[in-house]
Amino acid sequence: MEGFEDHYIRRNEDEKEGLLHILTWIKENRGLIKGSGHGESKRPVDRDFVTWRGHLTKILCTPYETQEGWILAVTLFKGTLYISEKETEAAYKKRKERTQEQEKFMYSGYKFESYLCAYTPDSDPCPSEVVNTNEAFCSVLLGRLASHSVLLSGEVDCVDASATNPSPPSNYVELKTSAQIRNQHQQRSFNRYKLLKWWCQSFLLGIPLIVAGFRNQQGRIESLQNYRTADIPHLVRGDRQSWDPAVCMNFCNAFLSYIKKVATKDNPRVVYVFSWEPGSDITFNMESNSTDLVVPEWYVEALAQ
């Protein structure tokens, strides 16, 4: 992968887009999500929460997370809670101190997709194509998590043209890469951390299949393995050091209920900031007239029309 920089267009990670693309989609598709005018459904967006899949993934993984904390910014606007994310100091430092080797492995993960994906079912992949992380296909899901109705969006890597059910999300496929597993310690670590995150990500969007490529120390993919999302919890069951999906779901349900209890001022300029670090309790503070808005002015004006 020498010279990979010449085939790699990186997204500017210093530009924080927040919920921009989700809010744009809502603005252009209000007819799909508007309430009927009775009770709670008077809300212009008839959901309890609007957020990215990645933010809910962090919440689901929290009971088993030992390394990375998070900061979530929440605004209640016209009866719907919007959850965005703020970068922690630790995450900022880690991002700025990435080594060339780490950048190369990130690139290889994106490049893996170009070897497996084609633009149409009857065309071939184009692995010589430049990797551009500014481009992505996102799916929007209207669903429920326990007692909470949610509108969430997340990136989808590709679809399986041969899927038994050709309708999304049943035909969606998640592509992943990971280091080769060479011993029992690495297998336990893979089950404990990677499979947890992979399951959470795919479960939330209803993606049934994960195709994983396992790379050697030089970054070359040596083997492929398919994981059915529904089967992953069974793969780790019985391992005392592993995780339980029920624990993840119960925590997520409790935290979303906590947000509802705390974030009660329905005002686009009020931001509730929830913070968590491993080994600590969740804390929050309320910012009135915040300059770092979760819900921008153009969106407020759009929903007023």
SULZI-V992611 format. One record per helix or strand. SS is the DSSP state (2 for helix, 1 for strand). FROM is the first residue (numbers start at 1). LEN is the number of residues. If there is no record, write none. Layout:
{{SS:FROM:LEN} {SS:FROM:LEN}}
//
This chain:
{{2:4:4} {1:8:2} {2:20:9} {2:30:4} {2:39:4} {1:49:4} {2:53:12} {1:70:8} {1:80:7} {2:89:8} {2:100:17} {1:131:2} {1:138:8} {1:148:8} {1:158:2} {1:172:8} {2:184:22} {1:209:7} {1:221:8} {2:229:8} {2:245:18} {1:266:1} {1:271:6} {1:283:5} {2:297:8}}
//
